[in-house]
Amino acid sequence: MNKGLDESLTAAQQRWLAVGLLVFVSLIIGLLIIAPIINKGLALHETKNNLVFKLRQYERILANKDAVSNWKSKIAQQSEEQGYFNGQETEALASAEMQEFIKQTIVNAGGQLNSTQSIPSSDSPQDDDAVKFTRIIIRVSMTGNSQTLRSVLYNIEISKPLMIIDQIDIRPVRGRRNRKTGRIDPSNDLTVNFQAVSFMRKKQSNEQPTH
């Protein structure tokens, strides 16, 4: 009897061992095959969520396109009404107007205009949908004291059409030698070189010249 029981238990153990091996093999197959598939699915799901988020952002941007266009048109209209752009028909006329204004500004401030020179204009880089304009650049050389310079720069900065100062260089003027003492008397004057920049709207190809 004992011998038969031992044989029966051995057979049961063998069956459980076979089941255990089957479960173990199934787990290994799951780790090697099923797990990467699940990870790939999770990654694709995350990518999908990111794409949906970006899509909704683009939809909001497109929904605001009309509002942005209206805003840009309003800004352009305001700048036109405020007189920031030079209204001359040609760059030559705009340059001449700038040079005359700067000359009078320097003289009225008590300074001396040494020279003015027009620099070839350049188109400001803009997006296709943005307002395109041309920069009118004048190189100026003048002499005056610090108060004169302050007055000149202030009146240029607040002028209309809009003008800005660029590439300014300020150097003291060497004093003159005193014939009696033989010494060089100090001077309060300054030699100032700068560029004044104004802006005018670039003519579109479909615009007709006014007569």
MARFI-522187 format. One record per residue: residue number from 1; residue in three letters; y, z, x of N, C-alpha, C in turn. Coordinates in steps of 0.001 Angstrom, whole numbers, plus 500000, padded with zeros to 6 digits. Last residue first. Example, Ala and Ser with C-alpha at 12.3 -4.5 7.8 and 13.67 -1.06 7.14 Angstrom:
+-----+-----+---------+--------+--------+----------+--------+---------+---------+--------+--------+
|   k |   r | n.north |   n.up | n.east | ca.north |  ca.up | ca.east | c.north |   c.up | c.east |
+-----+-----+---------+--------+--------+----------+--------+---------+---------+--------+--------+
|   2 | SER |  497750 | 507080 | 512850 |   498940 | 507140 |  513670 |  500030 | 507870 | 512900 |
|   1 | ALA |  494310 | 507800 | 513190 |   495500 | 507800 |  512300 |  496700 | 507800 | 513200 |
+-----+-----+---------+--------+--------+----------+--------+---------+---------+--------+--------+
//
This chain:
+-----+-----+---------+--------+--------+----------+--------+---------+---------+--------+--------+
|   k |   r | n.north |   n.up | n.east | ca.north |  ca.up | ca.east | c.north |   c.up | c.east |
+-----+-----+---------+--------+--------+----------+--------+---------+---------+--------+--------+
| 211 | HIS |  612236 | 440957 | 499115 |   613373 | 440104 |  499445 |  614636 | 440748 | 498909 |
| 210 | THR |  609304 | 442405 | 500553 |   610393 | 442418 |  499581 |  611544 | 441574 | 500064 |
| 209 | PRO |  606071 | 440972 | 501063 |   607339 | 441465 |  501581 |  608403 | 441407 | 500514 |
| 208 | GLN |  603192 | 442130 | 499367 |   604132 | 441065 |  499581 |  605444 | 441623 | 500101 |
| 207 | GLU |  599993 | 443274 | 500284 |   601357 | 443585 |  499923 |  602269 | 442419 | 500251 |
| 206 | ASN |  597502 | 442780 | 501226 |   597808 | 442210 |  499918 |  599228 | 442541 | 499456 |
| 205 | SER |  597343 | 444145 | 503607 |   597342 | 442670 |  503653 |  597729 | 442056 | 502333 |
| 204 | GLN |  599676 | 446881 | 503811 |   598377 | 446311 |  503456 |  598472 | 444800 | 503390 |
| 203 | LYS |  601482 | 448446 | 506345 |   601477 | 447438 |  505294 |  600068 | 446919 | 505073 |
| 202 | LYS |  601403 | 451878 | 506836 |   600964 | 450586 |  507322 |  600895 | 449606 | 506162 |
| 201 | ARG |  604262 | 453954 | 506626 |   603025 | 453465 |  506033 |  602689 | 452082 | 506557 |
| 200 | MET |  605360 | 455610 | 509569 |   605622 | 454699 |  508460 |  604293 | 454180 | 507935 |
| 199 | PHE |  606657 | 458312 | 511446 |   605521 | 457662 |  510797 |  606010 | 456741 | 509683 |
| 198 | SER |  607710 | 459308 | 514774 |   607905 | 459183 |  513333 |  606761 | 458352 | 512766 |
| 197 | VAL |  608207 | 461257 | 517590 |   607242 | 460435 |  516852 |  607577 | 460479 | 515366 |
| 196 | ALA |  609679 | 461451 | 520716 |   609856 | 461714 |  519289 |  608968 | 460737 | 518520 |
| 195 | GLN |  609038 | 462868 | 523835 |   608765 | 461770 |  522916 |  608985 | 462256 | 521494 |
| 194 | PHE |  611259 | 463866 | 526519 |   610286 | 464106 |  525460 |  610067 | 462831 | 524669 |
| 193 | ASN |  612939 | 465526 | 529060 |   612283 | 464282 |  528661 |  611238 | 464619 | 527591 |
| 192 | VAL |  615838 | 467003 | 530226 |   614741 | 467098 |  529267 |  614233 | 465702 | 528938 |
| 191 | THR |  617431 | 468948 | 532494 |   617028 | 467572 |  532232 |  615758 | 467629 | 531385 |
| 190 | LEU |  619944 | 471362 | 531881 |   618528 | 471019 |  531976 |  618366 | 469521 | 531771 |
| 189 | ASP |  622517 | 473501 | 533207 |   622028 | 472304 |  532524 |  620546 | 472076 | 532806 |
| 188 | ASN |  623625 | 475482 | 534609 |   622884 | 475879 |  533412 |  622258 | 474688 | 532696 |
| 187 | SER |  623655 | 475775 | 538138 |   623903 | 474968 |  536947 |  623041 | 475475 | 535801 |
| 186 | PRO |  625316 | 477319 | 540956 |   624207 | 477215 |  539982 |  624631 | 476416 | 538762 |
| 185 | ASP |  626651 | 475612 | 543755 |   626901 | 476409 |  542559 |  625741 | 476245 | 541574 |
| 184 | ILE |  625905 | 475767 | 547044 |   625550 | 475046 |  545813 |  625752 | 475986 | 544629 |
| 183 | ARG |  628572 | 476119 | 549434 |   627354 | 476558 |  548760 |  627131 | 475732 | 547487 |
| 182 | GLY |  630988 | 475561 | 550475 |   629841 | 474886 |  551069 |  628523 | 475281 | 550443 |
| 181 | THR |  633339 | 476500 | 549479 |   632407 | 477476 |  550071 |  631232 | 476816 | 550792 |
| 180 | LYS |  634634 | 474071 | 548815 |   635343 | 475147 |  549506 |  634375 | 476094 | 550206 |
| 179 | ARG |  632838 | 472438 | 547514 |   633500 | 471936 |  548735 |  634185 | 473055 | 549517 |
| 178 | ASN |  629724 | 473296 | 546370 |   631132 | 473665 |  546319 |  631805 | 473267 | 547631 |
| 177 | ARG |  627300 | 471086 | 545151 |   627788 | 471830 |  546300 |  629296 | 472059 | 546158 |
| 176 | ARG |  625788 | 471561 | 541930 |   626602 | 470795 |  542879 |  627114 | 471694 | 544005 |
| 175 | GLY |  622325 | 472305 | 541012 |   623760 | 472529 |  541021 |  624478 | 471685 | 542081 |
| 174 | ARG |  619858 | 470448 | 539386 |   620312 | 471034 |  540649 |  621835 | 471143 | 540645 |
| 173 | VAL |  618634 | 471332 | 536246 |   619470 | 470401 |  537013 |  619972 | 471114 | 538264 |
| 172 | PRO |  615212 | 472134 | 535446 |   616608 | 472533 |  535695 |  617338 | 471480 | 536525 |
| 171 | ARG |  613274 | 470391 | 533018 |   613507 | 470718 |  534425 |  614973 | 471117 | 534607 |
| 170 | ILE |  610730 | 469824 | 530720 |   612038 | 470439 |  530924 |  612169 | 470838 | 532394 |
| 169 | ASP |  609100 | 467665 | 528604 |   609163 | 468090 |  530007 |  610586 | 468576 | 530276 |
| 168 | ILE |  606886 | 467120 | 525887 |   608204 | 467517 |  526361 |  608114 | 468041 | 527790 |
| 167 | GLN |  604971 | 465799 | 524110 |   605025 | 465605 |  525563 |  606416 | 465914 | 526117 |
| 166 | ASP |  606774 | 465507 | 521038 |   605517 | 465435 |  521778 |  605820 | 465240 | 523256 |
| 165 | ILE |  608031 | 466369 | 517880 |   608257 | 466308 |  519315 |  606923 | 466362 | 520038 |
| 164 | ILE |  608307 | 464421 | 514867 |   607751 | 465532 |  515631 |  607999 | 465288 | 517110 |
| 163 | MET |  609915 | 463686 | 511820 |   609758 | 463391 |  513239 |  609198 | 464626 | 513919 |
| 162 | LEU |  610168 | 462374 | 508545 |   609573 | 463358 |  509436 |  609500 | 462831 | 510865 |
| 161 | PRO |  613349 | 460896 | 507577 |   611881 | 460966 |  507634 |  611395 | 461946 | 508714 |
| 160 | LYS |  614429 | 464140 | 508048 |   613692 | 463257 |  507154 |  614236 | 461855 | 507347 |
| 159 | SER |  614254 | 466945 | 510325 |   614798 | 465667 |  509842 |  613863 | 465003 | 508851 |
| 158 | ILE |  613483 | 469187 | 511591 |   613744 | 469315 |  510149 |  614228 | 468006 | 509537 |
| 157 | GLU |  613190 | 468373 | 514271 |   612020 | 468884 |  513548 |  612247 | 468944 | 512039 |
| 156 | ILE |  615791 | 467696 | 514997 |   614758 | 466656 |  514944 |  613578 | 467118 | 514104 |
| 155 | ASN |  617040 | 470160 | 514922 |   617489 | 469115 |  513994 |  616498 | 467950 | 513915 |
| 154 | TYR |  615607 | 471493 | 516996 |   615592 | 471996 |  515620 |  615956 | 470895 | 514627 |
| 153 | LEU |  616238 | 470004 | 519267 |   614845 | 470087 |  518809 |  614765 | 470551 | 517360 |
| 152 | VAL |  619028 | 470445 | 519374 |   618471 | 469095 |  519257 |  617054 | 469143 | 518699 |
| 151 | SER |  619229 | 473231 | 519692 |   619837 | 472583 |  518533 |  619239 | 471197 | 518299 |
| 150 | ARG |  617910 | 473581 | 522152 |   617398 | 474234 |  520951 |  617937 | 473569 | 519686 |
| 149 | LEU |  619616 | 472101 | 523833 |   618225 | 471688 |  523633 |  617652 | 472304 | 522367 |
| 148 | THR |  621957 | 473654 | 523704 |   621955 | 472258 |  523265 |  620544 | 471787 | 522960 |
| 147 | GLN |  621015 | 476010 | 524840 |   621469 | 476017 |  523454 |  621512 | 474603 | 522880 |
| 146 | SER |  620434 | 475165 | 527454 |   619344 | 475619 |  526594 |  619752 | 475645 | 525121 |
| 145 | ASN |  622381 | 472158 | 528124 |   621934 | 473523 |  528380 |  620876 | 473935 | 527354 |
| 144 | GLY |  621430 | 468753 | 528991 |   622175 | 469750 |  528246 |  621656 | 471135 | 528573 |
| 143 | THR |  620364 | 465420 | 528870 |   620826 | 466523 |  529694 |  621645 | 467470 | 528830 |
| 142 | MET |  617458 | 463334 | 528164 |   618763 | 463913 |  527870 |  619090 | 465030 | 528850 |
| 141 | SER |  615406 | 460760 | 527137 |   615824 | 461549 |  528289 |  617241 | 462034 | 528023 |
| 140 | VAL |  612655 | 459805 | 525089 |   614050 | 460235 |  525198 |  614253 | 461017 | 526492 |
| 139 | ARG |  610743 | 457385 | 523509 |   610840 | 458248 |  524688 |  612320 | 458533 | 524952 |
| 138 | ILE |  609430 | 457112 | 520316 |   610624 | 456918 |  521131 |  610578 | 457906 | 522294 |
| 137 | ILE |  607148 | 455584 | 518137 |   607333 | 456524 |  519249 |  608561 | 456123 | 520067 |
| 136 | ILE |  605674 | 455533 | 515106 |   606817 | 454965 |  515812 |  607219 | 455979 | 516877 |
| 135 | ARG |  602456 | 454993 | 513894 |   603340 | 455918 |  514593 |  604434 | 455133 | 515322 |
| 134 | THR |  601454 | 454019 | 510675 |   601763 | 453618 |  512044 |  602717 | 454625 | 512660 |
| 133 | PHE |  598728 | 454902 | 508461 |   600128 | 454824 |  508836 |  600255 | 454464 | 510312 |
| 132 | LYS |  596708 | 455100 | 505579 |   596860 | 454639 |  506943 |  598342 | 454514 | 507250 |
| 131 | VAL |  595121 | 457477 | 503664 |   596361 | 456730 |  503832 |  596496 | 456358 | 505299 |
| 130 | ALA |  591538 | 456942 | 503352 |   592731 | 457735 |  503604 |  593947 | 456836 | 503749 |
| 129 | ASP |  589305 | 455420 | 503167 |   589911 | 455832 |  501914 |  591215 | 456588 | 502117 |
| 128 | ASP |  588578 | 455051 | 505813 |   588916 | 453879 |  505004 |  589656 | 454263 | 503736 |
| 127 | ASP |  590212 | 457527 | 507880 |   589076 | 457023 |  507121 |  589529 | 455855 | 506266 |
| 126 | GLN |  592242 | 456728 | 510725 |   592020 | 457364 |  509433 |  590736 | 456814 | 508831 |
| 125 | PRO |  594223 | 456838 | 513584 |   592871 | 456650 |  513049 |  592690 | 457440 | 511769 |
| 124 | SER |  597391 | 455289 | 513543 |   596667 | 456551 |  513527 |  595288 | 456344 | 512927 |
| 123 | ASP |  598375 | 452698 | 515632 |   597859 | 453062 |  514315 |  597090 | 454366 | 514424 |
| 122 | SER |  601372 | 452693 | 517552 |   599907 | 452784 |  517480 |  599519 | 453209 | 516083 |
| 121 | SER |  604000 | 450872 | 519219 |   603460 | 451720 |  518165 |  601943 | 451705 | 518191 |
| 120 | PRO |  605395 | 451043 | 522454 |   604591 | 450288 |  521479 |  603899 | 451216 | 520495 |
| 119 | ILE |  608393 | 452938 | 522573 |   607034 | 452753 |  523081 |  606232 | 451982 | 522038 |
| 118 | SER |  611759 | 452609 | 523343 |   610737 | 452472 |  522312 |  609391 | 452186 | 522969 |
| 117 | GLN |  613877 | 454888 | 524883 |   612992 | 453738 |  525061 |  611929 | 453744 | 523981 |
| 116 | THR |  617004 | 456091 | 525953 |   615951 | 456067 |  524932 |  615146 | 454797 | 525127 |
| 115 | SER |  618865 | 458194 | 528207 |   618205 | 456939 |  527848 |  617267 | 457163 | 526677 |
| 114 | ASN |  620695 | 460352 | 528190 |   620515 | 459535 |  529394 |  619883 | 458190 | 529056 |
| 113 | LEU |  623014 | 461960 | 526311 |   621834 | 461107 |  526218 |  621752 | 460228 | 527457 |
| 112 | GLN |  624065 | 465230 | 526573 |   624278 | 463869 |  527073 |  622958 | 463098 | 526982 |
| 111 | GLY |  625246 | 467620 | 524075 |   624439 | 467151 |  525198 |  624784 | 465728 | 525604 |
| 110 | GLY |  626376 | 468630 | 521805 |   627072 | 468821 |  523065 |  626291 | 468387 | 524278 |
| 109 | ALA |  625275 | 468015 | 519408 |   624885 | 469310 |  519969 |  625569 | 469583 | 521303 |
| 108 | ASN |  626171 | 465438 | 519023 |   626714 | 466500 |  518171 |  626385 | 467892 | 518697 |
| 107 | VAL |  624516 | 464114 | 520902 |   625967 | 464151 |  521090 |  626583 | 465285 | 520273 |
| 106 | ILE |  621964 | 464482 | 519716 |   622243 | 465001 |  521068 |  623740 | 465135 | 521287 |
| 105 | THR |  622323 | 463176 | 517239 |   621906 | 464580 |  517287 |  622238 | 465207 | 518633 |
| 104 | GLN |  622919 | 460564 | 517979 |   623932 | 461356 |  517303 |  623600 | 462851 | 517347 |
| 103 | LYS |  620394 | 459900 | 519162 |   621642 | 459824 |  519924 |  622712 | 460702 | 519292 |
| 102 | ILE |  618650 | 460172 | 516983 |   618496 | 461050 |  518146 |  619767 | 461060 | 518986 |
| 101 | PHE |  619615 | 458094 | 515313 |   619618 | 459485 |  514846 |  619558 | 460448 | 516028 |
| 100 | GLU |  619133 | 455856 | 516933 |   620501 | 456186 |  516539 |  620600 | 457637 | 516083 |
|  99 | GLN |  616340 | 455950 | 517122 |   617153 | 456058 |  518331 |  618598 | 456422 | 518002 |
|  98 | MET |  615568 | 455603 | 514420 |   615234 | 456824 |  515149 |  616132 | 457011 | 516355 |
|  97 | GLU |  616509 | 453008 | 513934 |   617018 | 454128 |  513147 |  616745 | 455448 | 513858 |
|  96 | ALA |  614929 | 451551 | 515716 |   616381 | 451566 |  515882 |  617001 | 452738 | 515134 |
|  95 | SER |  612386 | 451989 | 514576 |   612669 | 452449 |  515929 |  614177 | 452549 | 516167 |
|  94 | ALA |  612698 | 450719 | 512101 |   612389 | 452146 |  512140 |  612705 | 452731 | 513508 |
|  93 | LEU |  613100 | 448099 | 512960 |   614168 | 448792 |  512244 |  613945 | 450300 | 512255 |
|  92 | ALA |  610586 | 447647 | 514139 |   611804 | 447522 |  514937 |  612966 | 448256 | 514276 |
|  91 | GLU |  608809 | 447870 | 512020 |   608757 | 448874 |  513072 |  610024 | 448837 | 513921 |
|  90 | THR |  610348 | 447219 | 508800 |   609667 | 446819 |  510036 |  609691 | 447957 | 511041 |
|  89 | GLU |  611517 | 448522 | 506632 |   610571 | 447431 |  506386 |  609767 | 447053 | 507629 |
|  88 | GLN |  611730 | 452122 | 506431 |   612177 | 450815 |  506910 |  611087 | 449764 | 506724 |
|  87 | GLY |  611040 | 454707 | 505741 |   611044 | 453693 |  504695 |  611517 | 452333 | 505134 |
|  86 | ASN |  608852 | 456994 | 507197 |   610000 | 456121 |  507406 |  609940 | 454966 | 506417 |
|  85 | PHE |  607732 | 459789 | 505266 |   607470 | 458534 |  505957 |  608760 | 457718 | 506078 |
|  84 | TYR |  608739 | 461924 | 503804 |   608204 | 462186 |  505138 |  607998 | 460903 | 505938 |
|  83 | GLY |  609853 | 462121 | 501228 |   610500 | 461325 |  502258 |  610002 | 461567 | 503666 |
|  82 | GLN |  608826 | 463250 | 498987 |   609492 | 464144 |  499919 |  610104 | 463408 | 501099 |
|  81 | GLU |  607547 | 461118 | 497739 |   608738 | 461687 |  497114 |  609512 | 462576 | 498075 |
|  80 | GLU |  605411 | 460751 | 499488 |   606355 | 459660 |  499261 |  607657 | 460207 | 498690 |
|  79 | SER |  604075 | 463141 | 499240 |   604636 | 462798 |  500543 |  605653 | 461676 | 500430 |
|  78 | GLN |  603314 | 462908 | 496542 |   604226 | 463968 |  496950 |  604875 | 463651 | 498296 |
|  77 | GLN |  601517 | 460762 | 496681 |   602733 | 460635 |  495878 |  603765 | 461688 | 496285 |
|  76 | ALA |  599519 | 461876 | 498290 |   600239 | 460684 |  498750 |  601548 | 460511 | 497997 |
|  75 | ILE |  598690 | 463946 | 496588 |   599267 | 464262 |  497894 |  600076 | 463085 | 498429 |
|  74 | LYS |  597669 | 462422 | 494475 |   598788 | 463335 |  494234 |  599478 | 463686 | 495543 |
|  73 | SER |  595556 | 461139 | 495698 |   596652 | 460340 |  495156 |  597883 | 461204 | 494930 |
|  72 | LYS |  593968 | 463358 | 496289 |   594510 | 462540 |  497377 |  595678 | 461685 | 496895 |
|  71 | TRP |  593354 | 464203 | 493678 |   594080 | 465096 |  494577 |  594720 | 464313 | 495722 |
|  70 | ASN |  591869 | 462061 | 492741 |   593137 | 462390 |  492092 |  593999 | 463278 | 492980 |
|  69 | SER |  589689 | 462300 | 494481 |   590512 | 461083 |  494493 |  591872 | 461339 | 493855 |
|  68 | VAL |  588695 | 464803 | 493678 |   589188 | 464624 |  495038 |  590087 | 463390 | 495129 |
|  67 | ALA |  587929 | 464214 | 491060 |   588951 | 465243 |  491295 |  589549 | 465105 | 492686 |
|  66 | ASP |  585959 | 462322 | 491502 |   587173 | 461936 |  490784 |  588292 | 462939 | 491027 |
|  65 | LYS |  584047 | 463928 | 492837 |   584650 | 462769 |  493492 |  585959 | 462366 | 492821 |
|  64 | ASN |  582585 | 465965 | 491826 |   583974 | 466269 |  492177 |  584700 | 465081 | 492790 |
|  63 | ALA |  580108 | 464864 | 491525 |   580802 | 465281 |  490305 |  582271 | 465563 | 490568 |
|  62 | LEU |  579412 | 464534 | 494163 |   579708 | 463342 |  493370 |  580449 | 463704 | 492093 |
|  61 | ILE |  578972 | 467255 | 494759 |   580010 | 466498 |  495464 |  580412 | 465262 | 494669 |
|  60 | ARG |  576847 | 467845 | 493083 |   578123 | 468544 |  492890 |  579261 | 467802 | 493572 |
|  59 | GLU |  574936 | 466154 | 494194 |   575340 | 465951 |  492802 |  576667 | 466641 | 492513 |
|  58 | TYR |  574663 | 467279 | 496709 |   575227 | 465936 |  496593 |  575691 | 465655 | 495161 |
|  57 | GLN |  573462 | 469710 | 495907 |   574751 | 469711 |  496595 |  575431 | 468352 | 496469 |
|  56 | ARG |  571090 | 468765 | 494821 |   572046 | 469421 |  493934 |  573424 | 469509 | 494574 |
|  55 | LEU |  569934 | 467804 | 497185 |   570220 | 466892 |  496080 |  571242 | 467498 | 495125 |
|  54 | LYS |  569566 | 470161 | 498603 |   570519 | 469168 |  499094 |  570910 | 468187 | 497992 |
|  53 | PHE |  567589 | 471337 | 496928 |   568862 | 472025 |  497177 |  569931 | 471044 | 497648 |
|  52 | VAL |  565541 | 469460 | 497157 |   566146 | 469709 |  495841 |  567496 | 470388 | 495989 |
|  51 | LEU |  564965 | 469758 | 499858 |   565468 | 468484 |  499361 |  566124 | 468645 | 497992 |
|  50 | ASN |  564000 | 472390 | 499860 |   565187 | 472039 |  500643 |  565807 | 470741 | 500153 |
|  49 | ASN |  561732 | 472107 | 498243 |   562815 | 472984 |  497809 |  564110 | 472675 | 498554 |
|  48 | LYS |  560208 | 470388 | 499872 |   560648 | 469946 |  498544 |  561818 | 470782 | 498054 |
|  47 | THR |  559712 | 472084 | 502010 |   560499 | 470869 |  502218 |  561050 | 470342 | 500896 |
|  46 | GLU |  558097 | 473949 | 500689 |   559384 | 474373 |  501252 |  560296 | 473177 | 501489 |
|  45 | HIS |  555911 | 472313 | 500070 |   556657 | 472966 |  498987 |  558029 | 473421 | 499472 |
|  44 | LEU |  555026 | 471642 | 502585 |   555546 | 470587 |  501714 |  556365 | 471171 | 500566 |
|  43 | ALA |  554142 | 474181 | 503385 |   555222 | 473520 |  504113 |  555859 | 472418 | 503270 |
|  42 | LEU |  552078 | 474615 | 501556 |   553232 | 475514 |  501557 |  554419 | 474885 | 502268 |
|  41 | GLY |  550346 | 472550 | 502319 |   550909 | 472566 |  500968 |  552138 | 473457 | 500887 |
|  40 | LYS |  549700 | 473400 | 504874 |   550397 | 472138 |  504703 |  551055 | 472066 | 503331 |
|  39 | ASN |  548313 | 475733 | 504234 |   549553 | 475814 |  505023 |  550390 | 474545 | 504879 |
|  38 | ILE |  546123 | 474589 | 502883 |   547033 | 475498 |  502172 |  548370 | 475599 | 502903 |
|  37 | ILE |  544983 | 473153 | 504965 |   545445 | 472436 |  503770 |  546442 | 473292 | 502990 |
|  36 | PRO |  544300 | 475180 | 506762 |   545345 | 474211 |  507127 |  545883 | 473439 | 505933 |
|  35 | ALA |  542306 | 476486 | 505031 |   543545 | 477165 |  505437 |  544629 | 476180 | 505888 |
|  34 | ILE |  540142 | 474656 | 504793 |   540963 | 474982 |  503621 |  542305 | 475603 | 504024 |
|  33 | ILE |  539118 | 474405 | 507470 |   539494 | 473256 |  506633 |  540495 | 473636 | 505550 |
|  32 | LEU |  538662 | 476815 | 508818 |   538882 | 475588 |  509580 |  539440 | 474442 | 508745 |
|  31 | LEU |  538298 | 478739 | 506828 |   539338 | 478940 |  507831 |  539680 | 477637 | 508564 |
|  30 | GLY |  536122 | 477633 | 505414 |   537413 | 477855 |  504750 |  538551 | 478008 | 505738 |
|  29 | ILE |  534141 | 477680 | 507336 |   534592 | 476380 |  506825 |  535956 | 476518 | 506146 |
|  28 | ILE |  533931 | 480477 | 507574 |   534335 | 479665 |  508733 |  534866 | 478311 | 508284 |
|  27 | LEU |  533016 | 481119 | 505006 |   534305 | 481630 |  505490 |  534823 | 480813 | 506667 |
|  26 | SER |  530556 | 479840 | 505035 |   531568 | 479417 |  504068 |  532960 | 479883 | 504498 |
|  25 | VAL |  529218 | 481297 | 506985 |   529495 | 479875 |  507236 |  530589 | 479364 | 506303 |
|  24 | PHE |  529092 | 483757 | 505603 |   529810 | 483664 |  506881 |  530190 | 482220 | 507193 |
|  23 | VAL |  527488 | 483074 | 503409 |   528869 | 483545 |  503190 |  529690 | 483396 | 504464 |
|  22 | LEU |  525139 | 482429 | 504786 |   525811 | 481423 |  503948 |  527267 | 481795 | 503709 |
|  21 | LEU |  524484 | 484876 | 505977 |   524805 | 483731 |  506828 |  525543 | 482656 | 506055 |
|  20 | GLY |  523993 | 486342 | 503642 |   525087 | 486737 |  504535 |  525507 | 485595 | 505443 |
|  19 | VAL |  521722 | 485006 | 502699 |   522955 | 485017 |  501898 |  524160 | 485359 | 502766 |
|  18 | ALA |  519958 | 485619 | 504750 |   520293 | 484219 |  504478 |  521585 | 484112 | 503679 |
|  17 | LEU |  519830 | 488366 | 504472 |   520341 | 487798 |  505718 |  520758 | 486351 | 505534 |
|  16 | TRP |  518643 | 488555 | 501999 |   520010 | 489039 |  502178 |  520642 | 488492 | 503465 |
|  15 | ARG |  516108 | 487510 | 502674 |   516955 | 486839 |  501676 |  518419 | 487275 | 501826 |
|  14 | GLN |  515196 | 489354 | 504539 |   515405 | 487971 |  504957 |  516312 | 487225 | 503979 |
|  13 | GLN |  514989 | 491566 | 502964 |   515976 | 491568 |  504040 |  516275 | 490140 | 504506 |
|  12 | ALA |  512864 | 490744 | 501405 |   514181 | 490986 |  500775 |  515280 | 490965 | 501824 |
|  11 | ALA |  510848 | 490640 | 503315 |   511234 | 489406 |  502617 |  512607 | 489559 | 501972 |
|  10 | THR |  510706 | 493330 | 503969 |   511060 | 492351 |  504992 |  511498 | 491047 | 504354 |
|   9 | LEU |  509796 | 494439 | 501611 |   511131 | 494780 |  502125 |  511574 | 493772 | 503168 |
|   8 | SER |  507167 | 493392 | 501556 |   508119 | 493084 |  500492 |  509533 | 493363 | 500949 |
|   7 | GLU |  506006 | 494525 | 503853 |   506175 | 493076 |  503819 |  507184 | 492671 | 502759 |
|   6 | ASP |  506055 | 497200 | 503102 |   506829 | 496778 |  504278 |  507062 | 495277 | 504257 |
|   5 | LEU |  504306 | 497110 | 500960 |   505707 | 497457 |  500726 |  506570 | 497023 | 501882 |
|   4 | GLY |  501949 | 496524 | 502255 |   502517 | 495554 |  501296 |  503983 | 495825 | 501035 |
|   3 | LYS |  501579 | 498899 | 503751 |   501727 | 497617 |  504436 |  502332 | 496581 | 503523 |
|   2 | ASN |  501226 | 500793 | 501829 |   502409 | 500861 |  502691 |  502654 | 499545 | 503394 |
|   1 | MET |  498773 | 500000 | 500829 |   500000 | 500000 |  500000 |  501240 | 500000 | 500838 |
+-----+-----+---------+--------+--------+----------+--------+---------+---------+--------+--------+
//
